[in-house]
Amino acid sequence: MKYTKTKEILNQAVADLTQLIMITRQQHWYMRGSNFLKLHPYLDDVMDELDEQRDLISERLITIDGSPYSSLSEVLKHTKLEDKPGEWGISTKDRFKTIIAGYRYLDKLYEEGIKASDEEGDYGSNDILTSCHTDIEKRIWMMQAEINEAPEIDK
């Protein structure tokens, strides 16, 4: 069987992207404040980008004879991102920090996938993960800038 480690990481990404979409959706629904009209549609774009990555990674997984997680029970069983109920009264900065934490996790997972796919000679997955990784880093920078903090990608 080829690409064993890569398939494992791709499927982990499917679970974690699904969960991060839900985390972002939660922050989007429960958000209030002076920047609501600007940030609410921004988070729509964030969720769209995450969903595009999930679809791309899932289809790549199928292409290399894998089976992406496709049920909520599988996602909840395998995701490494925390699941918790939504709350009112949380600052926009803290909402963004919650989303950024998920992005930082994906940043590391994608780095692991880039290394594994390179070692296993799966250059298609490597290309996809590299592109997604670059997009994740840019989004971290943008969200960190929104809350007046440096990207801290190199830490």
Phi and psi in radians as a Rosetta constraint file:
Dihedral C 1 N 2 CA 2 C 2 CIRCULARHARMONIC -1.658 0.35
Dihedral N 2 CA 2 C 2 N 3 CIRCULARHARMONIC 2.696 0.35
Dihedral C 2 N 3 CA 3 C 3 CIRCULARHARMONIC 1.074 0.35
Dihedral N 3 CA 3 C 3 N 4 CIRCULARHARMONIC 0.614 0.35
Dihedral C 3 N 4 CA 4 C 4 CIRCULARHARMONIC -1.008 0.35
Dihedral N 4 CA 4 C 4 N 5 CIRCULARHARMONIC -0.889 0.35
Dihedral C 4 N 5 CA 5 C 5 CIRCULARHARMONIC -1.175 0.35
Dihedral N 5 CA 5 C 5 N 6 CIRCULARHARMONIC -0.705 0.35
Dihedral C 5 N 6 CA 6 C 6 CIRCULARHARMONIC -1.063 0.35
Dihedral N 6 CA 6 C 6 N 7 CIRCULARHARMONIC -0.792 0.35
Dihedral C 6 N 7 CA 7 C 7 CIRCULARHARMONIC -1.045 0.35
Dihedral N 7 CA 7 C 7 N 8 CIRCULARHARMONIC -0.727 0.35
Dihedral C 7 N 8 CA 8 C 8 CIRCULARHARMONIC -1.059 0.35
Dihedral N 8 CA 8 C 8 N 9 CIRCULARHARMONIC -0.790 0.35
Dihedral C 8 N 9 CA 9 C 9 CIRCULARHARMONIC -1.214 0.35
Dihedral N 9 CA 9 C 9 N 10 CIRCULARHARMONIC -0.705 0.35
Dihedral C 9 N 10 CA 10 C 10 CIRCULARHARMONIC -1.048 0.35
Dihedral N 10 CA 10 C 10 N 11 CIRCULARHARMONIC -0.749 0.35
Dihedral C 10 N 11 CA 11 C 11 CIRCULARHARMONIC -1.198 0.35
Dihedral N 11 CA 11 C 11 N 12 CIRCULARHARMONIC -0.625 0.35
Dihedral C 11 N 12 CA 12 C 12 CIRCULARHARMONIC -1.062 0.35
Dihedral N 12 CA 12 C 12 N 13 CIRCULARHARMONIC -0.717 0.35
Dihedral C 12 N 13 CA 13 C 13 CIRCULARHARMONIC -1.100 0.35
Dihedral N 13 CA 13 C 13 N 14 CIRCULARHARMONIC -0.674 0.35
Dihedral C 13 N 14 CA 14 C 14 CIRCULARHARMONIC -1.047 0.35
Dihedral N 14 CA 14 C 14 N 15 CIRCULARHARMONIC -0.835 0.35
Dihedral C 14 N 15 CA 15 C 15 CIRCULARHARMONIC -1.087 0.35
Dihedral N 15 CA 15 C 15 N 16 CIRCULARHARMONIC -0.793 0.35
Dihedral C 15 N 16 CA 16 C 16 CIRCULARHARMONIC -1.284 0.35
Dihedral N 16 CA 16 C 16 N 17 CIRCULARHARMONIC -0.606 0.35
Dihedral C 16 N 17 CA 17 C 17 CIRCULARHARMONIC -1.128 0.35
Dihedral N 17 CA 17 C 17 N 18 CIRCULARHARMONIC -0.727 0.35
Dihedral C 17 N 18 CA 18 C 18 CIRCULARHARMONIC -1.050 0.35
Dihedral N 18 CA 18 C 18 N 19 CIRCULARHARMONIC -0.787 0.35
Dihedral C 18 N 19 CA 19 C 19 CIRCULARHARMONIC -1.176 0.35
Dihedral N 19 CA 19 C 19 N 20 CIRCULARHARMONIC -0.704 0.35
Dihedral C 19 N 20 CA 20 C 20 CIRCULARHARMONIC -1.177 0.35
Dihedral N 20 CA 20 C 20 N 21 CIRCULARHARMONIC -0.581 0.35
Dihedral C 20 N 21 CA 21 C 21 CIRCULARHARMONIC -1.056 0.35
Dihedral N 21 CA 21 C 21 N 22 CIRCULARHARMONIC -0.773 0.35
Dihedral C 21 N 22 CA 22 C 22 CIRCULARHARMONIC -1.169 0.35
Dihedral N 22 CA 22 C 22 N 23 CIRCULARHARMONIC -0.706 0.35
Dihedral C 22 N 23 CA 23 C 23 CIRCULARHARMONIC -1.066 0.35
Dihedral N 23 CA 23 C 23 N 24 CIRCULARHARMONIC -0.781 0.35
Dihedral C 23 N 24 CA 24 C 24 CIRCULARHARMONIC -1.146 0.35
Dihedral N 24 CA 24 C 24 N 25 CIRCULARHARMONIC -0.741 0.35
Dihedral C 24 N 25 CA 25 C 25 CIRCULARHARMONIC -1.019 0.35
Dihedral N 25 CA 25 C 25 N 26 CIRCULARHARMONIC -0.745 0.35
Dihedral C 25 N 26 CA 26 C 26 CIRCULARHARMONIC -1.062 0.35
Dihedral N 26 CA 26 C 26 N 27 CIRCULARHARMONIC -0.807 0.35
Dihedral C 26 N 27 CA 27 C 27 CIRCULARHARMONIC -1.115 0.35
Dihedral N 27 CA 27 C 27 N 28 CIRCULARHARMONIC -0.647 0.35
Dihedral C 27 N 28 CA 28 C 28 CIRCULARHARMONIC -1.095 0.35
Dihedral N 28 CA 28 C 28 N 29 CIRCULARHARMONIC -0.781 0.35
Dihedral C 28 N 29 CA 29 C 29 CIRCULARHARMONIC -1.236 0.35
Dihedral N 29 CA 29 C 29 N 30 CIRCULARHARMONIC -0.678 0.35
Dihedral C 29 N 30 CA 30 C 30 CIRCULARHARMONIC -1.620 0.35
Dihedral N 30 CA 30 C 30 N 31 CIRCULARHARMONIC 0.075 0.35
Dihedral C 30 N 31 CA 31 C 31 CIRCULARHARMONIC -1.337 0.35
Dihedral N 31 CA 31 C 31 N 32 CIRCULARHARMONIC 2.436 0.35
Dihedral C 31 N 32 CA 32 C 32 CIRCULARHARMONIC -2.493 0.35
Dihedral N 32 CA 32 C 32 N 33 CIRCULARHARMONIC 2.756 0.35
Dihedral C 32 N 33 CA 33 C 33 CIRCULARHARMONIC 2.362 0.35
Dihedral N 33 CA 33 C 33 N 34 CIRCULARHARMONIC -3.112 0.35
Dihedral C 33 N 34 CA 34 C 34 CIRCULARHARMONIC -1.180 0.35
Dihedral N 34 CA 34 C 34 N 35 CIRCULARHARMONIC -0.402 0.35
Dihedral C 34 N 35 CA 35 C 35 CIRCULARHARMONIC -1.748 0.35
Dihedral N 35 CA 35 C 35 N 36 CIRCULARHARMONIC 0.186 0.35
Dihedral C 35 N 36 CA 36 C 36 CIRCULARHARMONIC -0.925 0.35
Dihedral N 36 CA 36 C 36 N 37 CIRCULARHARMONIC -0.848 0.35
Dihedral C 36 N 37 CA 37 C 37 CIRCULARHARMONIC -1.119 0.35
Dihedral N 37 CA 37 C 37 N 38 CIRCULARHARMONIC -0.454 0.35
Dihedral C 37 N 38 CA 38 C 38 CIRCULARHARMONIC -1.528 0.35
Dihedral N 38 CA 38 C 38 N 39 CIRCULARHARMONIC -0.746 0.35
Dihedral C 38 N 39 CA 39 C 39 CIRCULARHARMONIC -1.428 0.35
Dihedral N 39 CA 39 C 39 N 40 CIRCULARHARMONIC -0.523 0.35
Dihedral C 39 N 40 CA 40 C 40 CIRCULARHARMONIC -1.032 0.35
Dihedral N 40 CA 40 C 40 N 41 CIRCULARHARMONIC -0.893 0.35
Dihedral C 40 N 41 CA 41 C 41 CIRCULARHARMONIC -1.193 0.35
Dihedral N 41 CA 41 C 41 N 42 CIRCULARHARMONIC -0.517 0.35
Dihedral C 41 N 42 CA 42 C 42 CIRCULARHARMONIC -1.046 0.35
Dihedral N 42 CA 42 C 42 N 43 CIRCULARHARMONIC -0.750 0.35
Dihedral C 42 N 43 CA 43 C 43 CIRCULARHARMONIC -1.196 0.35
Dihedral N 43 CA 43 C 43 N 44 CIRCULARHARMONIC -0.469 0.35
Dihedral C 43 N 44 CA 44 C 44 CIRCULARHARMONIC -1.041 0.35
Dihedral N 44 CA 44 C 44 N 45 CIRCULARHARMONIC -0.764 0.35
Dihedral C 44 N 45 CA 45 C 45 CIRCULARHARMONIC -1.121 0.35
Dihedral N 45 CA 45 C 45 N 46 CIRCULARHARMONIC -0.698 0.35
Dihedral C 45 N 46 CA 46 C 46 CIRCULARHARMONIC -1.047 0.35
Dihedral N 46 CA 46 C 46 N 47 CIRCULARHARMONIC -0.834 0.35
Dihedral C 46 N 47 CA 47 C 47 CIRCULARHARMONIC -1.118 0.35
Dihedral N 47 CA 47 C 47 N 48 CIRCULARHARMONIC -0.679 0.35
Dihedral C 47 N 48 CA 48 C 48 CIRCULARHARMONIC -1.070 0.35
Dihedral N 48 CA 48 C 48 N 49 CIRCULARHARMONIC -0.750 0.35
Dihedral C 48 N 49 CA 49 C 49 CIRCULARHARMONIC -1.109 0.35
Dihedral N 49 CA 49 C 49 N 50 CIRCULARHARMONIC -0.760 0.35
Dihedral C 49 N 50 CA 50 C 50 CIRCULARHARMONIC -1.102 0.35
Dihedral N 50 CA 50 C 50 N 51 CIRCULARHARMONIC -0.714 0.35
Dihedral C 50 N 51 CA 51 C 51 CIRCULARHARMONIC -1.143 0.35
Dihedral N 51 CA 51 C 51 N 52 CIRCULARHARMONIC -0.676 0.35
Dihedral C 51 N 52 CA 52 C 52 CIRCULARHARMONIC -1.090 0.35
Dihedral N 52 CA 52 C 52 N 53 CIRCULARHARMONIC -0.724 0.35
Dihedral C 52 N 53 CA 53 C 53 CIRCULARHARMONIC -1.123 0.35
Dihedral N 53 CA 53 C 53 N 54 CIRCULARHARMONIC -0.749 0.35
Dihedral C 53 N 54 CA 54 C 54 CIRCULARHARMONIC -1.051 0.35
Dihedral N 54 CA 54 C 54 N 55 CIRCULARHARMONIC -0.773 0.35
Dihedral C 54 N 55 CA 55 C 55 CIRCULARHARMONIC -1.144 0.35
Dihedral N 55 CA 55 C 55 N 56 CIRCULARHARMONIC -0.777 0.35
Dihedral C 55 N 56 CA 56 C 56 CIRCULARHARMONIC -1.069 0.35
Dihedral N 56 CA 56 C 56 N 57 CIRCULARHARMONIC -0.802 0.35
Dihedral C 56 N 57 CA 57 C 57 CIRCULARHARMONIC -1.188 0.35
Dihedral N 57 CA 57 C 57 N 58 CIRCULARHARMONIC -0.714 0.35
Dihedral C 57 N 58 CA 58 C 58 CIRCULARHARMONIC -1.079 0.35
Dihedral N 58 CA 58 C 58 N 59 CIRCULARHARMONIC -0.778 0.35
Dihedral C 58 N 59 CA 59 C 59 CIRCULARHARMONIC -1.174 0.35
Dihedral N 59 CA 59 C 59 N 60 CIRCULARHARMONIC -0.612 0.35
Dihedral C 59 N 60 CA 60 C 60 CIRCULARHARMONIC -1.137 0.35
Dihedral N 60 CA 60 C 60 N 61 CIRCULARHARMONIC -0.730 0.35
Dihedral C 60 N 61 CA 61 C 61 CIRCULARHARMONIC -1.029 0.35
Dihedral N 61 CA 61 C 61 N 62 CIRCULARHARMONIC -0.763 0.35
Dihedral C 61 N 62 CA 62 C 62 CIRCULARHARMONIC -1.125 0.35
Dihedral N 62 CA 62 C 62 N 63 CIRCULARHARMONIC -0.700 0.35
Dihedral C 62 N 63 CA 63 C 63 CIRCULARHARMONIC -1.030 0.35
Dihedral N 63 CA 63 C 63 N 64 CIRCULARHARMONIC -0.619 0.35
Dihedral C 63 N 64 CA 64 C 64 CIRCULARHARMONIC -1.731 0.35
Dihedral N 64 CA 64 C 64 N 65 CIRCULARHARMONIC 0.468 0.35
Dihedral C 64 N 65 CA 65 C 65 CIRCULARHARMONIC 1.207 0.35
Dihedral N 65 CA 65 C 65 N 66 CIRCULARHARMONIC 0.544 0.35
Dihedral C 65 N 66 CA 66 C 66 CIRCULARHARMONIC -1.749 0.35
Dihedral N 66 CA 66 C 66 N 67 CIRCULARHARMONIC 3.074 0.35
Dihedral C 66 N 67 CA 67 C 67 CIRCULARHARMONIC -2.308 0.35
Dihedral N 67 CA 67 C 67 N 68 CIRCULARHARMONIC 1.809 0.35
Dihedral C 67 N 68 CA 68 C 68 CIRCULARHARMONIC -1.198 0.35
Dihedral N 68 CA 68 C 68 N 69 CIRCULARHARMONIC 2.545 0.35
Dihedral C 68 N 69 CA 69 C 69 CIRCULARHARMONIC -1.013 0.35
Dihedral N 69 CA 69 C 69 N 70 CIRCULARHARMONIC 2.354 0.35
Dihedral C 69 N 70 CA 70 C 70 CIRCULARHARMONIC -2.436 0.35
Dihedral N 70 CA 70 C 70 N 71 CIRCULARHARMONIC 0.272 0.35
Dihedral C 70 N 71 CA 71 C 71 CIRCULARHARMONIC -2.301 0.35
Dihedral N 71 CA 71 C 71 N 72 CIRCULARHARMONIC 2.713 0.35
Dihedral C 71 N 72 CA 72 C 72 CIRCULARHARMONIC -1.068 0.35
Dihedral N 72 CA 72 C 72 N 73 CIRCULARHARMONIC -0.660 0.35
Dihedral C 72 N 73 CA 73 C 73 CIRCULARHARMONIC -1.116 0.35
Dihedral N 73 CA 73 C 73 N 74 CIRCULARHARMONIC -0.676 0.35
Dihedral C 73 N 74 CA 74 C 74 CIRCULARHARMONIC -1.147 0.35
Dihedral N 74 CA 74 C 74 N 75 CIRCULARHARMONIC -0.757 0.35
Dihedral C 74 N 75 CA 75 C 75 CIRCULARHARMONIC -1.055 0.35
Dihedral N 75 CA 75 C 75 N 76 CIRCULARHARMONIC -0.869 0.35
Dihedral C 75 N 76 CA 76 C 76 CIRCULARHARMONIC -1.121 0.35
Dihedral N 76 CA 76 C 76 N 77 CIRCULARHARMONIC -0.580 0.35
Dihedral C 76 N 77 CA 77 C 77 CIRCULARHARMONIC -1.212 0.35
Dihedral N 77 CA 77 C 77 N 78 CIRCULARHARMONIC -0.610 0.35
Dihedral C 77 N 78 CA 78 C 78 CIRCULARHARMONIC -1.848 0.35
Dihedral N 78 CA 78 C 78 N 79 CIRCULARHARMONIC -0.358 0.35
Dihedral C 78 N 79 CA 79 C 79 CIRCULARHARMONIC -1.142 0.35
Dihedral N 79 CA 79 C 79 N 80 CIRCULARHARMONIC 2.593 0.35
Dihedral C 79 N 80 CA 80 C 80 CIRCULARHARMONIC -1.835 0.35
Dihedral N 80 CA 80 C 80 N 81 CIRCULARHARMONIC 0.088 0.35
Dihedral C 80 N 81 CA 81 C 81 CIRCULARHARMONIC -1.673 0.35
Dihedral N 81 CA 81 C 81 N 82 CIRCULARHARMONIC 2.379 0.35
Dihedral C 81 N 82 CA 82 C 82 CIRCULARHARMONIC -1.137 0.35
Dihedral N 82 CA 82 C 82 N 83 CIRCULARHARMONIC 2.466 0.35
Dihedral C 82 N 83 CA 83 C 83 CIRCULARHARMONIC -1.910 0.35
Dihedral N 83 CA 83 C 83 N 84 CIRCULARHARMONIC 2.129 0.35
Dihedral C 83 N 84 CA 84 C 84 CIRCULARHARMONIC -2.594 0.35
Dihedral N 84 CA 84 C 84 N 85 CIRCULARHARMONIC 2.722 0.35
Dihedral C 84 N 85 CA 85 C 85 CIRCULARHARMONIC -1.136 0.35
Dihedral N 85 CA 85 C 85 N 86 CIRCULARHARMONIC 2.675 0.35
Dihedral C 85 N 86 CA 86 C 86 CIRCULARHARMONIC -1.211 0.35
Dihedral N 86 CA 86 C 86 N 87 CIRCULARHARMONIC 2.716 0.35
Dihedral C 86 N 87 CA 87 C 87 CIRCULARHARMONIC -2.410 0.35
Dihedral N 87 CA 87 C 87 N 88 CIRCULARHARMONIC 2.513 0.35
Dihedral C 87 N 88 CA 88 C 88 CIRCULARHARMONIC -1.512 0.35
Dihedral N 88 CA 88 C 88 N 89 CIRCULARHARMONIC 2.861 0.35
Dihedral C 88 N 89 CA 89 C 89 CIRCULARHARMONIC 1.415 0.35
Dihedral N 89 CA 89 C 89 N 90 CIRCULARHARMONIC 0.188 0.35
Dihedral C 89 N 90 CA 90 C 90 CIRCULARHARMONIC -1.609 0.35
Dihedral N 90 CA 90 C 90 N 91 CIRCULARHARMONIC 2.404 0.35
Dihedral C 90 N 91 CA 91 C 91 CIRCULARHARMONIC -1.149 0.35
Dihedral N 91 CA 91 C 91 N 92 CIRCULARHARMONIC 2.699 0.35
Dihedral C 91 N 92 CA 92 C 92 CIRCULARHARMONIC -1.019 0.35
Dihedral N 92 CA 92 C 92 N 93 CIRCULARHARMONIC -0.711 0.35
Dihedral C 92 N 93 CA 93 C 93 CIRCULARHARMONIC -1.024 0.35
Dihedral N 93 CA 93 C 93 N 94 CIRCULARHARMONIC -0.798 0.35
Dihedral C 93 N 94 CA 94 C 94 CIRCULARHARMONIC -1.193 0.35
Dihedral N 94 CA 94 C 94 N 95 CIRCULARHARMONIC -0.587 0.35
Dihedral C 94 N 95 CA 95 C 95 CIRCULARHARMONIC -1.099 0.35
Dihedral N 95 CA 95 C 95 N 96 CIRCULARHARMONIC -0.788 0.35
Dihedral C 95 N 96 CA 96 C 96 CIRCULARHARMONIC -1.135 0.35
Dihedral N 96 CA 96 C 96 N 97 CIRCULARHARMONIC -0.680 0.35
Dihedral C 96 N 97 CA 97 C 97 CIRCULARHARMONIC -1.063 0.35
Dihedral N 97 CA 97 C 97 N 98 CIRCULARHARMONIC -0.639 0.35
Dihedral C 97 N 98 CA 98 C 98 CIRCULARHARMONIC -1.086 0.35
Dihedral N 98 CA 98 C 98 N 99 CIRCULARHARMONIC -0.808 0.35
Dihedral C 98 N 99 CA 99 C 99 CIRCULARHARMONIC -1.170 0.35
Dihedral N 99 CA 99 C 99 N 100 CIRCULARHARMONIC -0.757 0.35
Dihedral C 99 N 100 CA 100 C 100 CIRCULARHARMONIC -1.055 0.35
Dihedral N 100 CA 100 C 100 N 101 CIRCULARHARMONIC -0.662 0.35
Dihedral C 100 N 101 CA 101 C 101 CIRCULARHARMONIC -1.030 0.35
Dihedral N 101 CA 101 C 101 N 102 CIRCULARHARMONIC -0.722 0.35
Dihedral C 101 N 102 CA 102 C 102 CIRCULARHARMONIC -1.124 0.35
Dihedral N 102 CA 102 C 102 N 103 CIRCULARHARMONIC -0.697 0.35
Dihedral C 102 N 103 CA 103 C 103 CIRCULARHARMONIC -1.127 0.35
Dihedral N 103 CA 103 C 103 N 104 CIRCULARHARMONIC -0.709 0.35
Dihedral C 103 N 104 CA 104 C 104 CIRCULARHARMONIC -1.115 0.35
Dihedral N 104 CA 104 C 104 N 105 CIRCULARHARMONIC -0.670 0.35
Dihedral C 104 N 105 CA 105 C 105 CIRCULARHARMONIC -1.079 0.35
Dihedral N 105 CA 105 C 105 N 106 CIRCULARHARMONIC -0.837 0.35
Dihedral C 105 N 106 CA 106 C 106 CIRCULARHARMONIC -1.071 0.35
Dihedral N 106 CA 106 C 106 N 107 CIRCULARHARMONIC -0.649 0.35
Dihedral C 106 N 107 CA 107 C 107 CIRCULARHARMONIC -0.955 0.35
Dihedral N 107 CA 107 C 107 N 108 CIRCULARHARMONIC -0.818 0.35
Dihedral C 107 N 108 CA 108 C 108 CIRCULARHARMONIC -1.226 0.35
Dihedral N 108 CA 108 C 108 N 109 CIRCULARHARMONIC -0.709 0.35
Dihedral C 108 N 109 CA 109 C 109 CIRCULARHARMONIC -1.085 0.35
Dihedral N 109 CA 109 C 109 N 110 CIRCULARHARMONIC -0.755 0.35
Dihedral C 109 N 110 CA 110 C 110 CIRCULARHARMONIC -1.121 0.35
Dihedral N 110 CA 110 C 110 N 111 CIRCULARHARMONIC -0.680 0.35
Dihedral C 110 N 111 CA 111 C 111 CIRCULARHARMONIC -1.051 0.35
Dihedral N 111 CA 111 C 111 N 112 CIRCULARHARMONIC -0.742 0.35
Dihedral C 111 N 112 CA 112 C 112 CIRCULARHARMONIC -1.085 0.35
Dihedral N 112 CA 112 C 112 N 113 CIRCULARHARMONIC -0.736 0.35
Dihedral C 112 N 113 CA 113 C 113 CIRCULARHARMONIC -1.167 0.35
Dihedral N 113 CA 113 C 113 N 114 CIRCULARHARMONIC -0.642 0.35
Dihedral C 113 N 114 CA 114 C 114 CIRCULARHARMONIC -1.085 0.35
Dihedral N 114 CA 114 C 114 N 115 CIRCULARHARMONIC -0.783 0.35
Dihedral C 114 N 115 CA 115 C 115 CIRCULARHARMONIC -1.142 0.35
Dihedral N 115 CA 115 C 115 N 116 CIRCULARHARMONIC -0.812 0.35
Dihedral C 115 N 116 CA 116 C 116 CIRCULARHARMONIC -1.108 0.35
Dihedral N 116 CA 116 C 116 N 117 CIRCULARHARMONIC -0.788 0.35
Dihedral C 116 N 117 CA 117 C 117 CIRCULARHARMONIC -1.159 0.35
Dihedral N 117 CA 117 C 117 N 118 CIRCULARHARMONIC -0.586 0.35
Dihedral C 117 N 118 CA 118 C 118 CIRCULARHARMONIC -1.159 0.35
Dihedral N 118 CA 118 C 118 N 119 CIRCULARHARMONIC -0.811 0.35
Dihedral C 118 N 119 CA 119 C 119 CIRCULARHARMONIC -1.085 0.35
Dihedral N 119 CA 119 C 119 N 120 CIRCULARHARMONIC -0.614 0.35
Dihedral C 119 N 120 CA 120 C 120 CIRCULARHARMONIC -1.563 0.35
Dihedral N 120 CA 120 C 120 N 121 CIRCULARHARMONIC -0.038 0.35
Dihedral C 120 N 121 CA 121 C 121 CIRCULARHARMONIC 1.304 0.35
Dihedral N 121 CA 121 C 121 N 122 CIRCULARHARMONIC 0.405 0.35
Dihedral C 121 N 122 CA 122 C 122 CIRCULARHARMONIC -1.671 0.35
Dihedral N 122 CA 122 C 122 N 123 CIRCULARHARMONIC 1.447 0.35
Dihedral C 122 N 123 CA 123 C 123 CIRCULARHARMONIC -1.297 0.35
Dihedral N 123 CA 123 C 123 N 124 CIRCULARHARMONIC -0.455 0.35
Dihedral C 123 N 124 CA 124 C 124 CIRCULARHARMONIC -1.134 0.35
Dihedral N 124 CA 124 C 124 N 125 CIRCULARHARMONIC -0.842 0.35
Dihedral C 124 N 125 CA 125 C 125 CIRCULARHARMONIC -1.125 0.35
Dihedral N 125 CA 125 C 125 N 126 CIRCULARHARMONIC -0.654 0.35
Dihedral C 125 N 126 CA 126 C 126 CIRCULARHARMONIC -1.051 0.35
Dihedral N 126 CA 126 C 126 N 127 CIRCULARHARMONIC -0.762 0.35
Dihedral C 126 N 127 CA 127 C 127 CIRCULARHARMONIC -1.106 0.35
Dihedral N 127 CA 127 C 127 N 128 CIRCULARHARMONIC -0.786 0.35
Dihedral C 127 N 128 CA 128 C 128 CIRCULARHARMONIC -1.086 0.35
Dihedral N 128 CA 128 C 128 N 129 CIRCULARHARMONIC -0.830 0.35
Dihedral C 128 N 129 CA 129 C 129 CIRCULARHARMONIC -1.147 0.35
Dihedral N 129 CA 129 C 129 N 130 CIRCULARHARMONIC -0.638 0.35
Dihedral C 129 N 130 CA 130 C 130 CIRCULARHARMONIC -1.119 0.35
Dihedral N 130 CA 130 C 130 N 131 CIRCULARHARMONIC -0.768 0.35
Dihedral C 130 N 131 CA 131 C 131 CIRCULARHARMONIC -1.109 0.35
Dihedral N 131 CA 131 C 131 N 132 CIRCULARHARMONIC -0.805 0.35
Dihedral C 131 N 132 CA 132 C 132 CIRCULARHARMONIC -1.097 0.35
Dihedral N 132 CA 132 C 132 N 133 CIRCULARHARMONIC -0.690 0.35
Dihedral C 132 N 133 CA 133 C 133 CIRCULARHARMONIC -1.057 0.35
Dihedral N 133 CA 133 C 133 N 134 CIRCULARHARMONIC -0.775 0.35
Dihedral C 133 N 134 CA 134 C 134 CIRCULARHARMONIC -1.075 0.35
Dihedral N 134 CA 134 C 134 N 135 CIRCULARHARMONIC -0.745 0.35
Dihedral C 134 N 135 CA 135 C 135 CIRCULARHARMONIC -1.118 0.35
Dihedral N 135 CA 135 C 135 N 136 CIRCULARHARMONIC -0.682 0.35
Dihedral C 135 N 136 CA 136 C 136 CIRCULARHARMONIC -1.117 0.35
Dihedral N 136 CA 136 C 136 N 137 CIRCULARHARMONIC -0.791 0.35
Dihedral C 136 N 137 CA 137 C 137 CIRCULARHARMONIC -1.079 0.35
Dihedral N 137 CA 137 C 137 N 138 CIRCULARHARMONIC -0.715 0.35
Dihedral C 137 N 138 CA 138 C 138 CIRCULARHARMONIC -1.108 0.35
Dihedral N 138 CA 138 C 138 N 139 CIRCULARHARMONIC -0.725 0.35
Dihedral C 138 N 139 CA 139 C 139 CIRCULARHARMONIC -1.164 0.35
Dihedral N 139 CA 139 C 139 N 140 CIRCULARHARMONIC -0.660 0.35
Dihedral C 139 N 140 CA 140 C 140 CIRCULARHARMONIC -1.028 0.35
Dihedral N 140 CA 140 C 140 N 141 CIRCULARHARMONIC -0.847 0.35
Dihedral C 140 N 141 CA 141 C 141 CIRCULARHARMONIC -0.974 0.35
Dihedral N 141 CA 141 C 141 N 142 CIRCULARHARMONIC -0.830 0.35
Dihedral C 141 N 142 CA 142 C 142 CIRCULARHARMONIC -1.144 0.35
Dihedral N 142 CA 142 C 142 N 143 CIRCULARHARMONIC -0.743 0.35
Dihedral C 142 N 143 CA 143 C 143 CIRCULARHARMONIC -1.235 0.35
Dihedral N 143 CA 143 C 143 N 144 CIRCULARHARMONIC -0.666 0.35
Dihedral C 143 N 144 CA 144 C 144 CIRCULARHARMONIC -1.096 0.35
Dihedral N 144 CA 144 C 144 N 145 CIRCULARHARMONIC -0.690 0.35
Dihedral C 144 N 145 CA 145 C 145 CIRCULARHARMONIC -1.114 0.35
Dihedral N 145 CA 145 C 145 N 146 CIRCULARHARMONIC -0.645 0.35
Dihedral C 145 N 146 CA 146 C 146 CIRCULARHARMONIC -1.070 0.35
Dihedral N 146 CA 146 C 146 N 147 CIRCULARHARMONIC -0.577 0.35
Dihedral C 146 N 147 CA 147 C 147 CIRCULARHARMONIC -1.758 0.35
Dihedral N 147 CA 147 C 147 N 148 CIRCULARHARMONIC 0.294 0.35
Dihedral C 147 N 148 CA 148 C 148 CIRCULARHARMONIC 1.113 0.35
Dihedral N 148 CA 148 C 148 N 149 CIRCULARHARMONIC 0.733 0.35
Dihedral C 148 N 149 CA 149 C 149 CIRCULARHARMONIC -2.286 0.35
Dihedral N 149 CA 149 C 149 N 150 CIRCULARHARMONIC 2.714 0.35
Dihedral C 149 N 150 CA 150 C 150 CIRCULARHARMONIC -1.250 0.35
Dihedral N 150 CA 150 C 150 N 151 CIRCULARHARMONIC 2.734 0.35
Dihedral C 150 N 151 CA 151 C 151 CIRCULARHARMONIC -1.083 0.35
Dihedral N 151 CA 151 C 151 N 152 CIRCULARHARMONIC -0.668 0.35
Dihedral C 151 N 152 CA 152 C 152 CIRCULARHARMONIC 0.964 0.35
Dihedral N 152 CA 152 C 152 N 153 CIRCULARHARMONIC 0.678 0.35
Dihedral C 152 N 153 CA 153 C 153 CIRCULARHARMONIC -1.195 0.35
Dihedral N 153 CA 153 C 153 N 154 CIRCULARHARMONIC -0.543 0.35
Dihedral C 153 N 154 CA 154 C 154 CIRCULARHARMONIC -1.514 0.35
Dihedral N 154 CA 154 C 154 N 155 CIRCULARHARMONIC 0.212 0.35
